[in-house]
Amino acid sequence: MRGWVKQAEIDAGQAPGVTTVEAARIKELEDEVRELRRANEILKTASRFSPRRSSTAS
């Protein structure tokens, strides 16, 4: 119960801290970064197995 009261005070601007909206946005961005890093690793791995094309090919 105290946690809820403290968070309500933060959300109302009466206490310092991260608001509920900010915390949700931070979590969303962290999830997105995690997914992008995962996708980047998959692409790096896949690029190791794909044949390289010459930049001077006609």
N, C-alpha and C positions, 0 to 999 in steps of 0.2 A: 504494500500500500504506500509506503514512504517513497518508493521509486516512482510511482505514478504521480504523486504530489510534486516531487522534485522535477520530473519531466514536464509537468503542466506549468510549473513556474518558469522553466527554461523556455518552453514554447511561448509563454506570455511575455517573455523579455524581462522577467523579474529576477532571473538568476543567470549567471554565465554558464555557457555550455553549448552543446550541439543540439539544435532543435530536431524534432521528429522528422520534419521534411528534409533537413540537411542530411540526417543520418540515412534516410531512405535513398537519397540521391547518391551519397557516398557508396552505399552498398551496391546500387545499380551500376555505378561506374567501375567499382572493383570487379564485379561480375563480368562486365564487358571487357575489361582489360584481361582478365583471366581467359576468357573465350578467345580473344584476339591473339594472345600469346600461344594458346593451344593450336589455333588455326595456322599461325606462323610456323610453329614447329612441324606441323603436318606438311606444309608447303616446302619447308626446307628439306625434310626427309624425301618428299616426292621428287624434288629437283635433283637430288643425288642420283636417282634411278632413271631419270629421263635423259635421252640422248641430247647432247649439246649441239646446237645449230651454229654454224659458222656465221659470223656477222658480215662476211664478204661473199656469201653465196649469191649466185645470180638468179 
